[in-house]
Amino acid sequence: MADEKVNCIVVGAGPAGVSAAITMARAGLSVVVLERGEYPGAKNVQGAILYTQMLHEIIPNFWKDPKAAIERPVTEQRLWVMSDDSAIQLGFKSDRWLKEPHNCYTIVRVPFDQWYAKKAEEAGATLVCGMTVSDVIRANGRIVGVKTHDGEQLLADCVIAADGVNSMVAQMAGLRKELRSDEVALGVKEILAMPREKIEDRFCLERGEGATNEMLGKVTQGMLGYAFLYTNKETLSLGIGCKLSDFQRTRVKPYELLEALKNHPIVRRLIAGSSSLEYSAHLIPEGGYHSMPPLYADGILIAGDAAQMINPTHREGSNLAMTAGKLAGETVIEAKRRGDFSARTLSLFRKKLEATYIIKDLEDHKDVEEKVQKIPELISVYPDLLCEAAYEYFTVDGLPKRDHQRRIIARIRRQRGMFQLLKDAFRLRKVI
Ligand SMILES: Cc1cc2nc3c(=O)[nH]c(=O)nc-3n(C[C@H](O)[C@H](O)[C@H](O)COP(=O)(O)OP(=O)(O)OC[C@H]3O[C@@H](n4cnc5c(N)ncnc54)[C@H](O)[C@@H]3O)c2cc1C
């Protein structure tokens, strides 16, 4: 690789890096993707829900590709607010989601990343796996290439840092610092094997359909976060993610949290008879808009998790990474046309992002976490309160309904107070 020069080096073969590589290679640019994993996806973790639109914009009608590594189109989404032994369920099911293009699919990252990276190679990009970028190369104050763990150097007109949440490349380029523990969540996940028919029976799905189940409340043991249970073809993805600073504060161990989730009476029934295939853990950048680093400098762009492009409220990350990767690729194409890879031309990337849902959504959600943290009772009091109220409401035990209602009101007064409840509802309205 020594002394070689290409138009663009992409660091990382995740959704952001591969989207950038496909976009540039199709336009005839010389592109090298460096991936530290032995194969694409080897190091990557996701729930995983993949939104259709953003990938469709890069690989049109990808779901028609028989080799596309997608699991099930999601036709139903459920949200459970959980106490220790009960759950209130909200959900949405729609026949509209049965039609193509489906809103989203469940995926498993290892096969998905391998399939997607192949698309970049087919477009003409060179993918080198097992190659960790260990430093950036500078000349005259700009980034002109990278060094790899084995001492190789590769030069380029431009580098795209798509190396995920820790982004050593963006740090080495001086564009961001190491993230604080309150800027990241830690997600732990298991893939559980279960026969196809059993999944469909248990989750009330027709053949091939998929469902998502998100869980809030007691399952996070007082920490900010949520759990998920998604249906794949012949596996389930069960996981939970909470703020890293909360793990440090509570000293709850991530694997114990996942184990407790598996033993929750509602989850236990759904996963009964399954066997564990894989356990993984990964950080999620959740600093949001306030934590976004500068997205460009002379000779470098940052995209995806590396730039904090995550919308945790809507469990969106891979779609933002794909859109950002594509726009980073388009920016490099324009820079090549102009023969100028300075920050002046690369600033186009920020403008392109501002015109999309990415910056708009991140801006709109920038204070959500702070607002939620101001009502800790959302996690510590309300899940129990709601489940108890539902228990009273639905239980038929010979008591007059008015007595059940009095009990509900008495419990609210005792645990939160009517005035405070109204105040919380008002504050929550602002969060939503
Ligand atoms: C538990 C969990 C659940 C999630 N659920 C969802 C979900 O349901 N839906 C959703 O849209 N998003 C979800 N996300 C977020 C999603 O996974 C990320 O937003 C997405 O993967 C970001 O893509 P990326 O390409 O920016 O980074 P990554 O996918 O992290 O890819 C970065 C790549 O860079 C490589 N790399 C890192 N450093 C180097 C280096 N120095 N040299 C070479 N290569 C390097 C890595 O090996 C990796 O392949 C979830 C995340 C977690 C952890």
PDBQT file of the ligand as one rigid body, heavy atoms in Angstrom, charges set to zero:
ROOT
HETATM    1  C1  LIG A 501     -27.495  -2.200  21.012  1.00  0.00    +0.000 C 
HETATM    2  C2  LIG A 501     -27.695  -1.302  19.818  1.00  0.00    +0.000 A 
HETATM    3  C3  LIG A 501     -28.929  -1.263  19.180  1.00  0.00    +0.000 A 
HETATM    4  C4  LIG A 501     -29.124  -0.433  18.081  1.00  0.00    +0.000 A 
HETATM    5  N1  LIG A 501     -30.306  -0.480  17.415  1.00  0.00    +0.000 NA
HETATM    6  C5  LIG A 501     -30.488   0.243  16.290  1.00  0.00    +0.000 A 
HETATM    7  C6  LIG A 501     -31.661   0.061  15.501  1.00  0.00    +0.000 A 
HETATM    8  O1  LIG A 501     -32.517  -0.763  15.810  1.00  0.00    +0.000 OA
HETATM    9  N2  LIG A 501     -31.798   0.805  14.384  1.00  0.00    +0.000 N 
HETATM   10  C7  LIG A 501     -30.830   1.701  13.975  1.00  0.00    +0.000 A 
HETATM   11  O2  LIG A 501     -30.997   2.340  12.917  1.00  0.00    +0.000 OA
HETATM   12  N3  LIG A 501     -29.692   1.863  14.696  1.00  0.00    +0.000 NA
HETATM   13  C8  LIG A 501     -29.493   1.160  15.831  1.00  0.00    +0.000 A 
HETATM   14  N4  LIG A 501     -28.316   1.256  16.516  1.00  0.00    +0.000 N 
HETATM   15  C9  LIG A 501     -27.315   2.232  16.060  1.00  0.00    +0.000 C 
HETATM   16  C10 LIG A 501     -26.545   1.733  14.836  1.00  0.00    +0.000 C 
HETATM   17  O3  LIG A 501     -25.956   0.489  15.133  1.00  0.00    +0.000 OA
HETATM   18  C11 LIG A 501     -25.469   2.744  14.458  1.00  0.00    +0.000 C 
HETATM   19  O4  LIG A 501     -26.033   4.028  14.383  1.00  0.00    +0.000 OA
HETATM   20  C12 LIG A 501     -24.822   2.419  13.124  1.00  0.00    +0.000 C 
HETATM   21  O5  LIG A 501     -24.177   1.183  13.173  1.00  0.00    +0.000 OA
HETATM   22  C13 LIG A 501     -23.817   3.509  12.744  1.00  0.00    +0.000 C 
HETATM   23  O6  LIG A 501     -23.137   3.152  11.581  1.00  0.00    +0.000 OA
HETATM   24  P1  LIG A 501     -21.638   3.657  11.336  1.00  0.00    +0.000 P 
HETATM   25  O7  LIG A 501     -21.272   3.152   9.998  1.00  0.00    +0.000 OA
HETATM   26  O8  LIG A 501     -21.548   5.101  11.621  1.00  0.00    +0.000 OA
HETATM   27  O9  LIG A 501     -20.784   2.944  12.488  1.00  0.00    +0.000 OA
HETATM   28  P2  LIG A 501     -20.518   1.393  12.758  1.00  0.00    +0.000 P 
HETATM   29  O10 LIG A 501     -21.651   0.574  12.301  1.00  0.00    +0.000 OA
HETATM   30  O11 LIG A 501     -20.107   1.294  14.179  1.00  0.00    +0.000 OA
HETATM   31  O12 LIG A 501     -19.297   1.058  11.818  1.00  0.00    +0.000 OA
HETATM   32  C14 LIG A 501     -18.000   1.548  12.101  1.00  0.00    +0.000 C 
HETATM   33  C15 LIG A 501     -16.998   0.605  11.467  1.00  0.00    +0.000 C 
HETATM   34  O13 LIG A 501     -15.688   1.144  11.601  1.00  0.00    +0.000 OA
HETATM   35  C16 LIG A 501     -14.788   0.111  11.956  1.00  0.00    +0.000 C 
HETATM   36  N5  LIG A 501     -13.638   0.750  12.618  1.00  0.00    +0.000 N 
HETATM   37  C17 LIG A 501     -13.623   1.371  13.824  1.00  0.00    +0.000 A 
HETATM   38  N6  LIG A 501     -12.403   1.875  14.082  1.00  0.00    +0.000 NA
HETATM   39  C18 LIG A 501     -11.634   1.556  13.029  1.00  0.00    +0.000 A 
HETATM   40  C19 LIG A 501     -10.264   1.809  12.713  1.00  0.00    +0.000 A 
HETATM   41  N7  LIG A 501      -9.460   2.517  13.525  1.00  0.00    +0.000 N 
HETATM   42  N8  LIG A 501      -9.776   1.316  11.541  1.00  0.00    +0.000 NA
HETATM   43  C20 LIG A 501     -10.573   0.629  10.686  1.00  0.00    +0.000 A 
HETATM   44  N9  LIG A 501     -11.881   0.370  10.943  1.00  0.00    +0.000 NA
HETATM   45  C21 LIG A 501     -12.404   0.841  12.081  1.00  0.00    +0.000 A 
HETATM   46  C22 LIG A 501     -15.605  -0.799  12.849  1.00  0.00    +0.000 C 
HETATM   47  O14 LIG A 501     -15.077  -2.093  12.940  1.00  0.00    +0.000 OA
HETATM   48  C23 LIG A 501     -16.966  -0.766  12.148  1.00  0.00    +0.000 C 
HETATM   49  O15 LIG A 501     -17.089  -1.762  11.166  1.00  0.00    +0.000 OA
HETATM   50  C24 LIG A 501     -28.071   0.425  17.616  1.00  0.00    +0.000 A 
HETATM   51  C25 LIG A 501     -26.828   0.386  18.263  1.00  0.00    +0.000 A 
HETATM   52  C26 LIG A 501     -26.627  -0.487  19.336  1.00  0.00    +0.000 A 
HETATM   53  C27 LIG A 501     -25.264  -0.556  19.962  1.00  0.00    +0.000 C 
ENDROOT
TORSDOF 0
